[in-house]
Amino acid sequence: LGALVLVWLRTDGMALIARMGIVLASGAIGYVAGPEIALWLGTPERLTIVGVTVLGPLALETAAAALLWLKRDPAHLAEMLRLWRGGK
């Protein structure tokens, strides 16, 4: 709950619906991925869930920025996909 409050406070200045969406998405990411990440890292589960929840908006913003950048430059997207397939 504390992590969700922190995410709510960090999104100050956004529209109410956007803030609610970000908080809900961050909470969902923390709830779903937190235990698995804790097992993978070997860290306490509750601490990892809080960390993942707080860093959720950062991951969402990074993904959104990457998608907007790739949409703006389709040639670069095609080159990345070509390299991902092994350069063919």
N, C-alpha and C positions, 0 to 999 in steps of 0.2 A: 504494500500500500504506500509506503514511503517513497519507493522508486516512482510510482505513478504520480504522486504529488510533485516530485522533483521534475518529472517530464512535463507536467502541467505548468509548473512555474517557468521552465526553460522555454516554453512556446508562447510566452507572453507577447502580445502584439499581433497575434494571428486571429482570424475569425474564429468564433466559438465552435462551429462545426469542424473546422480544420484542426483545432486543438483537441477536440474530442476524438477525432479520427486518429490523430497521431498517438494520443494516450492509449486508445484501445489497441492499435496496431503494436505499439511497444509492449503493452501488457501481454498480448497474445504471443509475440515473439519470445518474450521472457518465459512465459508459462510453458510453451511448447518446446523451445530449443534449450532452455536453461539446464534441465536435468541431463540432457545428452552432452551438452558442452562441459558440464561439471564432471561427468564420467571421463570424457576425453582428456580434459586438463588435469584431472585429479584434484580438484578444488572442492571446498564445501558447496553443497547444492544451493543453499539459500543465498549465499554470497554471490554465486555465479548468476542466479536468477535476477538478483538486484542489478548486477553489472550489465547483463544482457538487456534488461528492461531499460536501463538508463542510456545505454549506447544504441538502443533501437532507433531513435530518431536520426542519429548520425548515419546509420546504415540506410535508412529510408531516403535521406537527403542525398547521400552519395549515389544510390541506385537511380534516383530520379534525375540527378545531374548527368550521370553517364548516359541514360536513355535519351535525354534531350540533346546531348552532344552528338550521339550517334545518329539521331534522327536528322540533325542539321547537316551531317556529312555522310551521305549514304555510300560514297566510294570508300571511305575509311571502314565502314561497317562491312562491306563486301571483302575488303582486304583482310580484316580481322577474321572473318569466317573462313576465308581461304587458308590462312595460316593455321587456324584451329583444326582444320581438316587435315593438316599435314603439308600444306604448301601446294596442294594440287588444284 
